Amino acid sequence: MLVVSFLFLFFTNVALASNLKVTLDGELSKAVEKNIHSYLGTLPTSDLERSAFIYSAKDNAFKALNSLGYYQADIRVVVEKDPWKLILIITLNEPTLLDNININITGAAQNDPVFIALLNDIDIHHGDKLHHGKYETVKSDLLSLALQRGYFDGSLVDSNITIKQGYHYANITITYNSGPRYRFGEVNFNDFDLKPQLLTSMIPFKKGDFYNTHDFHKLQQQLQSTQYFGNVQAVPAQKIEDKVNDNYSIPINVTLTPAKSHQFDFGVGYATDTKFRLSVGWRTPLINKYGHFQETKIEYSPKNPTGNFIYSIPLGHPTEDLLQVKVTVENDEYPDLKSKFYSAQIGRVLSKDNWNRQFYTRLHQEAWRYNLDEVEPNIDWSKEDNVQYIIPGIIWSRTIRGGSALDPSSGFRQIYNIEGAHLKAGSDNSFFRIHGRWNYITTLKPKHRLVTRAELGAIYIDRDAELAPSLRFYAGGDQSIRGFAYQSIGSTVPSSSDPENSVQVVVGGTRLMVASIEYQYYLTNKWRMALFSDGGSVANKGEFNPVYSFGTGLHYLSPVGAVKFDFAYGIDDDEKGWRVHISLGAEL
């Protein structure tokens, strides 16, 4: 009964209070009914309020109808007692139509292309039904645009609606005088222990450029993105008017407060690929007045514990041009071998137009042990399985997303990496490696989402040279080909010199090709289901044998990203089987 009553109230034009029921009677659209109830206001809760409500109901209803262009409406009020009822019997009659529309802009804005575009896009035309809301929107759009573009002295000189010819027609007149357009003046920073050149590099405009709120907000965003500051407050200062030289400017005052000297974060996660993971991060956002900062992160998981230290030195813009020194130590457990490596890298990181580019050279040393003969296995860091490279390379990437960062409605990520080493340049052998990865997301229609990804790679190396495991390609796992174990797909070698006791062990490969397509349907705002298919393989040149999988999943959208439970059926020639994959994170 409660549900039925609620639906009745929701889909009818009846409003109830404890001491009054209001009914609208007549051929009224939902928009008209909603506007009348809005003008009537909150329903009364006392006898005194009820009397005032009934007394003003007719006038308020007329105001509501007039605002929508119904100036010729008839309203009859009926009041009943025991229980109290207010019935408004409404006949709309013909609406008032627009005749002449005169919207004029004077001052410096009359030649501004953005204002001209606004006038060409106004949603009121000759012959339309008069709508006060649209009229008010035009006025507010003019005033808002003026403030966005630096017309701080602008005002509405004239704005009126003239009803004529027995309420059948109306004229609209709006005249806006923008006055002069202001330019950016000096940007003044409070005293802060940072080189002035670094602060000025983050000003996205020049003194004398026309003021606009986009660049003003970008100044704040760029300062905040450095994480040097605990708080950034930018405010326009007092206007400077030079009427003789027709020069109008507005300085900007910026107040900066320092961030905490040290920042720590802790994390925990789980994926079927790497099992549980614990992480701790330490960041020093500002080490000295030159803008240096460091990040240290240690992650532990049973499969691949990792440690990273990054020291960054601004060469220009603190977030767009950096010299970085990076040290990495990592252990990796592959299905049939274990590896550990360390690398020391120096590089330059450039960011512009959403593209991130990194040019680097790194010293990479790695040792590994195969799961071979149990009697005489090779030893960690032995001469046979210990290599060192000096690797120059470049990485460039771009990510564009729409909607939520954790669950984007659209997006495209592309990552490319080219690197290599040469025997005559300090490396134990020569190789050339290229790798690309793409992720694409689109929303086909509400509740229907498509997620695709692809990955290609190739390594060119002498067949007699042995490449370190972390530089080879592998496939399989949560983020690769589901239905197969983590990094279980690749070229194989015999585990023993004895053919009778030998089994094949996976050692990675020099060619990579993987693709995935996934359809997702949102059951609610927090839950979605998925259908997917993955395919591809990793092998050496001329040995490519693709594998496939298909499956379904259930995803929960948590505050830290999607928790995915995927069930995949892997197909590798005659070998088939189900595998469960659990992961946490966003696609981009």
N, C-alpha and C positions, 0 to 999 in steps of 0.2 A: 504493500500500500504506500509506503514511503517513497519507493522508486517511482511508482505511477504518479503520485502527487508531484514529485520533482519534475518529471517529464512534462506533465501538464502545465506547470508554471513556466517551464523553459520555452515551450513551443507555442504559447498563447500570449495574447496581449493583455494579460491580467497581472496586476501587481498587488501583493497582499502585505498588510501590516497587522499588528495585533488589534488595532481598532479601526482599520479602514481597508477596503478593497477598492482598487482603481481598475476600471475597465475602459478600453478604447473601442468604440464601435464605429465601423465604417470600412470602406475599401481602402485600406492603408498598406503601404509596403512596409517591410521590416525596417528599412532605413528611417521611414517617417515615424514609426512606432518608437524606435530606439531614441530618436531625437526628442520626441515629446516626453518620454519618461526621463530623459536627461534634464530637460528644462523644468519638469515638475519637481525634481530634486528628491531628497530622501523622504521616505514615507514617515508619517507622524507616529509618535509613540505615546502621546498624551492627548487629552481632550482639547487643551489650548492649541497645541500644534495642529490638531486635526482641523479646527476652525480656520486657522490661518492658511492651511494647505488648500482647503476647499475654496476659500475666498479668492486666492490668487491663481487657482488652477486654470481658469479660462484665459487670463492674460498670459500666463506662462506657455500655455498650449499654442496661442496665437504667435508668440515670439518664436517658438520652435518651428511652426509652419512657415512663418515669414522668412526665417533663415534658409529654408529650402525652396523659396520662391513661390509659396502658396499664400498670396496676399488676398485672395478672394474667397478663402475658405469660410465655411459656416460651422460654428461650434454651439452645440446645445448641451447644457449641463443638467444632469439629473442626479439628485442626492436622495438616497434611501437610508432609513434607520433600522436598527435592530435586525440584522447587523448593519453597520455603517457601510454604504457603498457609494462610490463616486463614479458615475458613468459619463464619459465624454462622447457624445454622438457627433461625428465629424464628417462633413462633406467637403472634399478638397476643392472642387470646381477647377477651372482652368488655371495653370501656373502662369506666373509672370515670366516673359521671355526677354532675352537681352537684345537690345537694338544697337546702340552705338557704344563702342568700347574704345576709350582713348587712354592709352598708357604712354606717358612721355618721360624721357630721362634727359635731364640737363646737367651741365657741369662736365668734368673730365671723363665721367663714365659713359657719356653718350657715344663715344667712339671705341669703347672697350669691347673687344670681340666676345668676351664671356657674357657681358650684359646683353649684347645683341642676340646671342644664342638663347639666353633666358627668355627674352621677349618673343622670339620665334617659337618657343616651346611652351608658351603659356596655355593652360588648359581651360580657357574660356573663349567662346566664339559667338559671333552673331547668330541669333536664333536658338542658342542654348537656353535651358531653364535657369533662371537666376538662382545662384547658390552662394550664400554669404560666406560659407566656409572656403570656397575656391577664391573668392575675392580677398579674404583675409590671408590666404596662402600666398597670393601674388605679392601682397604688401610685405609679409614677413620674409619671403624669398629675396625681395629687393634689398631689404635692410640687412639680412644675413649675408648676402653676397657682398654687399658693400663693406662690411666689417672684415670679411675674409680677404678682400683685395685692397684694403688700406684706404678706403674712403671714410675716414673717421668723422668728417664734418657733415656727412650727408643727412638729409631729412626729407620727409614727405611734405611737400608744399601743399598738395591738394589730394584728397581721397574721399570720394563720395559716391553713393548710389542714388540716382534720381528715378523715382517711380512716376510713370506718366500714363496718360490715356486710359484712365479708369483701371489702373493696376495691371493692364495687359502687357505693358512693355517697361523696360528699365534701361537707363544709361549708366555706364561705369566710367568714372574719370579718376585717374591716378597720375599724379605728377611728382616725380622724385628728382631732387637736386642733389647730386653726389658731392658737389664741392671738389676740391683738389684731391689728387691721390698722393698719399704719403709714401716715402721711401724708407728703407732701413737706414738707421743712423749707426752710431758706434755701438758695439757690443761690449759692455763693461762687466768684468768678472770681479768678484770679491777676492781678497788675498787668499791664495791657495798654493801650497808647496808643489808646484808643477810648472815645467818650462812653458812660458807663454806661447811658444810656437806650437806646442801640442794642443793647447786650448783653441788657438785660432784655426788650426787645421780642421777642427770639427764644426766650424761655422759654415753652413751650406749656402751662404749667399755673400755677396760683396756689399760693402757700404755704398749706398746710392741705388741699389736694386729696388724695384718696386716691392712694397710690402705685400706679403701673402701669408696666410696662416699655415699653409703646407710647409713652407720653409721654416717658419717660426717653430712649429711642432717638431720638425725634423732636427732642429738644433737641440731641443730637449732630448729627443730619442738618441741622438748620436752621443751626447754626453752620458746618458744613462747606460748605453750599451757597453761602455768601457769598463763598468763596474768599479771605477776609481772612486765613485762618490756614493755616499749613503743617501743623499737627497739632492735633487736638482730642481731649482725654482727659477724659471725665466719669466719676467714680466715686462711689458712695455713701459717705458719711462714717460716723462712729460713730453708732450709734442713740441717740436721746434718749428715755428712758422716764420718764413722769410717771404712776406707777400711782395716785397719790392722785386726780388729776383725769382719769384714764383717757385720757391724751393721749400718743400714741406717734408720733414723727416721725423722719425720716431726712434729714439735709442732703445736698446734692450739691456736691462739689468739682470745679470745672472748670479744667483747665490748658490754656492756649492758647499756641501758639508762632506767631510771624509767618510769613506766606508770603513768598516771594521778592518783592523790590520790583518786578521787571519779569519778565514772562513772554512768551515768543515761541513762535510755532508757524508751521510751514511746510506747505504742501500742494500737491499736484499732482493733476490730474484730466483726464478727457476725456469729451466727449459729442458726438454728431454735431450737436447743436443749436449749441453754442458752441465746438466744437473743443477744443483743449487749454486747460487753465487752470492758472495758477500763483497761489498766494496766500501772503501773509505777514500774520501777525497780531501785534499788540503789545498787551499788557494790563498795566495798572497796577492791581493788585487793591485797594490801599489807599493813597490819596493823602494823607489827613489823618485826624485823630481824629474827624471828622464822618462818616466812612465813604464819602467820595467815591471813585469809581473811573472809569477810562476804558478804552475798547476802540477800537483803530484797526486796520482791516483793508483791505488793498489786494489786489485780484484782477485778474489780467491774463488776457484771452483775446482772440483776434483779433476776435471779434464784439462783446463788451461789457466792456471794462475798467472797473473800478469802484473807488472809494475811499470808505470810511465811517469817520467818527469819531463816537463816542458817549460823552458825559460824563454820568454818573449821580450823582444826589444823593438819598440816602435821606430821605424825609419821615416815615417811620415805620419799618416793618420793612424791613431792607436788601434783601430780595428780593421783597417783596410790595407795597411802596408807594414808587415812585421818581419823581423829577422827572428827565426826560432831555432833553438837548440833543443833536441829531443833525445832522451835516453829511454830505451825500452828493454825490459827483461821479461821473457815469456817461456813457459813450458807448455808444450802441446802433446796431447795423447791422441794419436790416430788409432784406427782399428788394429793395425798391425805394426806400428812402430811408435816410439816415443822420441820427442825432440825438445831441445832447449836452445834458445838463442838470445843474444843480446845485440843491440844495434845502437849506434851513436850517430845522430843525424843533425845536419845544419841545413837550413833552407829559408827561402823567402816566401811569405804568404801574402797574396794580393787578392783583394775583393773589390769587384766593381760590376755594376749592372746585374746583380744577383749571381755572378759567376765568381767562384773561388778557385784560385790557381796557386799551386805550390811547386816551386822549383827546389830541388833538394839534392844533396849528396850524403850518402850514409855508409858507414862502416858496419858490415853485417857479419857476425860470426855465429855459426850454428853447428851443433853436434847432435847425432841421433843414433838410436839403436833399434834394429829390426827385431821382431819376435821370431827369430830363426831357430837354429839348432839349440836345444837345451843343454847339450854337452859343452859346446864351445861357443857361446854367444859372443858377439862383439861388445865392446865396453864403451860406456859413455865417454865422450871427449877423446876417443882413440884417434890415432892418426888416419885410419881408413875412413872414418865417418866424421871428420871435422873439416869444415871449409870456411873460408873467409873471402868476402867480396867488398869491393868499393863500388857502390851503386849510385850513379846519377839518375835522376828521373824527374818526371812531372806528373802531377795530379790536377785535374781540373773538374769541377762539378758545379751543378746548378740544381736548386730545388725550388719549385713553385707550388704552392698549395692554396686551396680555398677552403674556408670553413675552419673547424676546430683543428688545432695542431695535433691533438691526440687521435682524432677520428675525422680526417679531412674529407670533404665531399668531392673534391677534385684535386689533382696534383700530378706533377711530373718531376721525377728525379733522374738525373743522368750523371754518371761518374765515369771518368776515363783515367787510365793510368798507363804510362809508358816508362819503362826503366830498363837498365841493362848493365852489364859489367864486361870487362875485357881482360884477358889473361896478361896482356902487356901493360895493364894499368893498375897492377897491384892486387888482382883477384886470382883465385885458384883456378878458375876456368871462365869461359866467356858465355854469355847468354844475352838474349834480347826478349823482353816480355811485354805484351800488350794485353790490356784487360778493360772491358766495358760492362757497365751494369745500368739497367733502365727499369724504373718503376712508374707505372701509370695508373691513375685512379680517376674514375668518372662516375657520376650519379646519373643513371639512365632516366629515372623518374623517381618521385618520392618513394623511399623505402627500398629502392632497387639500385645496387651499387656494383660496379665492376672493377676488379683489381687485377692487373696484369704485371708481369715482370719478365725480364730476359737478361741473360748473361752470356757473354762471349769472351774467349781468351785464347791466346796462342803464345807459346814459348819456342824460340828458335835456339837450339843448342846442339853441340856435337853429341851424337848418340853415345860416344864413349865417355862423355863427361857426366858426372853425377851432380844433380842439382839438389840443393837443400830442400827438405820437405815443405818448409813454410813458404817457399817460392813456387812450388808446384801447384797444380789445380786439383781440387777434389770436388765431389758432388755428393748429395744426400743429406737429409736433415730438415729441420723446421723451416729454414730459409732457402732451401735448395729444392731437391726432389723429395717430397714427402712420400712415405711408404718405405723408405730406406734409412738405415742408420747414418748417423752423423759422419760425413767424410768417408763413407764406405765404398764410394764408386770411383774407380780410377784404374789405371794400368796395374797389372799384377806381375809378380815374379815368384819363382818357386821358393818355398821356405827352407829347402834343404837341398844339398847336392845329391842326396839319395833319392832316386825317382820313386822308390816304393814307399818312402815315408814323407814325401813332399806334399805340401798343400800350397795353394796360391795365397800370397799376401798382397794387399793393396799398397801401392807406393805412389799414387797420384799419377798425373799425366801432363802432357804438353799442349793438349787441345781441350777446350771447354765449350760446351754449348748446352744451355739450360733455358727452358721457358715455362711459364705458368700462367694459367687463366683461372680466375675465381669469381663466381657470382655470389653476391651476398644479399640477403633479404632481412630487413629489420622487423623483427617481431614486435619489439617495443623500443623505447628510447635507450634501453640498457642492454637488450638482448638482440642478437641477430644469428641467422643460420647461414651456412656457406656450402656451396658445391664447387669442387675444384678438380683440375687435372694438371699434373706436372709431367715434364718429360725432358730428356736430354741425356748427356753422359760426359765422362771425362776419359780420354785415352791419349795414346801417342799417335803421331801422324800415320794415317792409313789403317788404324785399328778401331775406328769409331763404331760402337755397338750401342744404340740408344736403348734406354729403359723408360718405362712409363708408370704413372700412377694416377688413380682417381680416388675421390673420397668426399667426405662431408665433414662439417664442423659446426660447433656451437660456440659463439663468442660472447663474452660478457664485457661491456664497456665500463671499466673501472675508472676512478679518478686519475690513475697513473698510466692508462692505456688499456688496450683490448687484451683480455685474458682469453686465449684461444685453446679450445679442445678440438683437435683435428684427428679424424680417423681416416687413414689412407691405405689403399690396397695397391701394393707395388708389384709390377710385372717385369721380370727379367728373364727372357726366354721361357724356360719351363718352370722357373722358380717364381712362386707367387706367395703373397702373405699380407696380413693386416699389420699396421703399426699405428700406435697412438703418439700424437705429438702435442705437447703442451708448451705454450710460449706466452710471453707478456711483452707488449709494445705496440707501437703504431707502424703502419706500412711505410710511412715517409719519415 
